[in-house]
């Protein structure tokens, strides 16, 4: 009940792209995904996170085409210019190399004050338009996203009657996470002229290939 919904779903996504090839893990401070990517090189702008290499995602200190895979989890929303970062991912990957990325959409402020962006699936398609998209997946369905928000409120606040209210929030989150079946149709506009799916998602998982 208390396990992060986002962590559960992200690990399921990463399992699908696990590899023993050489991986660049961008913004990797504190990352626990060594089990999926055992031959990774970690790079982070913050030396306190003890990466293998200290570097900025906007100007990665690596050669062109040096890696078969780039991993970037929960970083894109924290960079100043995601378009420049996308270009760096393209540059350091070998032709045919894979980018495995996750980022935020409906989500509270985190890692403040270095939290700058939120992305829709359409925004990600625009940023990565030159790539071959293998998979672009919603992290959570609409009601599950409400559950994620309740979990984050519990994690990031101190409340009156703190323990009791947080227990209520976690129970409510568990219930919401199991009620996505209530949704029959969703729409991308208030007049219901365009059908959509998962109009709320806590984030997106993207896997795409550098075209040959």
Buried (B, 14 or more C-beta within 10 A) or exposed (E): EEEEBBEEBBEEBBEEBBBEBBBBBBBBBEBEBEEBBEEBBBBBBEEEBEBEEEBBBBEBEBEEBBBBBBBBBBBBBBBEEBEEBBBBBBBBBBEEBBBBBBBBBBBBEBEEEEBEBBBEBEBBBEBBEEBEBBEBBBBBBBBBBBBBBBBBBBBEEEEEEEEEBBBBBBEBBBEBBEBBEEEEEBEEEEEEEEEEBBBBBBBBBBBBBBEE
